[in-house]
Every structure is written in C-alpha cells, then in structure tokens.
Amino acid sequence: LCVDKTGTLTTGTFEVSEVSPLGKYSEEQVLLIAAAAEHFSSHPIAKGIVDAAPEIELAGCIIVGWVQWANRSATLSYWLGKSYTGLGLATEAVQKISEYLFSLGINRLEISAAVNNPASIAVARRAGFVEEGKCREFERINGIFVDHRRFSKLARDV
C-alpha cells in the first residue's frame, strides 16, 4: 500500500487498460497468449494480465525457454489443467513443438521434471526424450527444495 504526494491510496494492483495487437491477432487472442505465459507467476503485473484475459479455461501451456542460439539449445516446460490430463495432449504438444524447434535449427532440447511429478516425467519419456540424470535440489516449491529428472532430445534423435 502506498500513499502518493496527493494523499491518494495506491494498492499496487495492475490493470490492463489497452491492448494493441499486431498483425492478424485479436485483442482476445493476445490476452489469452499473455495469460497463458503468466499463468503461474505471482508478480502483480502477471496477475493483472491473467485477470484481464477472457474467462476461458486454458487446456495448458508449453513454454520454450533459455534459448541459446550459439549452442542451438533450448528448454521446454509445460502444464495442463486438471480436466485435460490423461488425454495425451501434453505428449503431442511436446512432440509438435520439438519438431518445429528442430526445423528452425535447434539441436538440443531439455526438459526438467520434479521427481515427485510422474505425469511430467512420463510426458518427457513418451515424447522421446532421454533421461540424463538427476539434478539435486533443482527447484524450490512451497519452501522445499525438490530434485528434478533431466531429459534431453537431440535433432538427430528424430
């Protein structure tokens, strides 16, 4: 809570006031894409974006991260809404985005999955990723450090 020089109370709540889409995308599509990317963030701006998105249940999201063009590598992470699990959607999406990234020249993709998340581990395996080992205390979830299994897939593996 902040008070500015005029004495106005400010709660620090971010609100989207305007969306200016580029190209063929509508305002709704831009908000949905942004909300999917910010879904798990606790940042106030992310919350404002998620709140502004239309009330549509997202099936899930795949995030391409840590793209290193010099090394031709990237990481993938993903999540699904509970009503969409067990349908093969995550596996298919990981396979499709992997094919696309390899077609762009990426050589190596990595997935890290918490050891206590068998569904995420299974997606990596079904999508053809090879387990490389365990990363100790890789992520902090709810104040507890959690080990991850590390998987990779190379362009030559397809």
N, C-alpha and C positions, 0 to 999 in steps of 0.2 A: 504494500500500500504506500503510495507516495502522495505528497501534497505539493503542488506546484506553487509558483510565486503569487498566483492569484487566489490561492487557498482552495483550488479545485482538487477534489479527491480523485486519484487515479488508481485503478485496481490492477493495471498491468495486463488487462485482458486484450488480446489481439483479435481484431475482427477484419475479415476480408471486405473491403469496400468496393473493389472493382477488379474485374478480370478482363485482360486484354489478350485474347487468343491470337496466335499467329497461324497462318496457313489455313488448313482445312478443319481445324479443331473448333468445336463449340465451347462456350464457357463451361457448360456442364462436364464435357469430356476433360477439359483442363483441370477442373476442380477434382474430378474423380481420380485422375492420374496423380495429381499432387497429394491427395488424401491417402492414396494407397502407399505412396512413398513415405509419408509422415505418420502412418498409422500407429506405430509403436513408440514414437517419440514423445517425451514428456515436456518438450520445450513449449512455451506459451504460443509462439508463432505457429508451430506444428498443430497445436490444439485448435487454434483459430481456423487453420486451413481445413482440418478434418471436420470441424463443426459447420463450416460453410458448404461442404460437399452435399450434394443431394442425398436424400435418405434412401440409398441403395445399398444392399448388403453386398460387400465385395466377396468374391469367391476366395481370393487370396492375392498374393503378390510375389514376384521374383525380383530381386534386386541384384544388379550387376555392379560390383564394387571393386575398389582397388585395381582399376585398370592400369596396367603398366605397359604402354606401347613399346618401350625399349626392350622389354623382356617378352612381349607378346603374351601376357598373362592377365588373369582377372579372377575375382571370386564371385561365387553365387550364394545368395541366401534366399530363403523362401518361407512363406507361411500360408496356411489355409484356414478359412473359417471352419468351425466345428461341423457345420452341416455339409461341408464339401469334402471331408476327409474320407478315405477309403474308396474313392472313385477313380483313382489313377490320374487325377488332374495334375498333381504336383510332378509326378514322374514324367508325364507327357510334356508339361511345360518346361521342365529342366532339359529334356531331350531336345525340344524345339529351339530353345534359346541357345543351347550349346552348339547345335548345328549352325545357327545364324552367326554366332560369335566366331566359330571356326572359319566360316565363309568370309569373314572380314579380315582374317589373318591372325586371330588369336591362336596361340599354340597350346597353352596350358590353362585349364580352369580348375579352381579349387572350391571345395565345399567343406565347411567345418560344422559338425553336428554334435550337440551335447550328448554325452554318453548315456544320459537318462532320457533321451528322446529317440526311442526305437523307430518311430514312424519316419523321422527325418533321416536317420541312418539308412532305413530301407529304401527311401526315395533315391538317395545317392547311389546305392548299390544297383537298384533296378535301372537307373539311368546310365549304367555302365561306368561309373566312377570306381577307381581302385583305391582301397584303403591303404594309406601310407603310415599310419600310426596314431598315437595319442598325444595331444597337447595338454600338458598338465595345467590346471587352473587357468584355462584359456579365457573364461568369461565369468563375470560376477553377476549372479541372478539373485535378486532379493537378499543381498548382503552375503551370499555364499559363493565362493569360487567353485566353478564347475569345470571338469575336464571335458575336452572335445575329441572326437574322432576326426581325423583329417583325411579327405579323399581328393583325388585328382583325376582328370581326364585330359589326355593329350589329343591333338588334332589327328595324329597317326592311329589313335585307338578306334577311330570311326570307320 
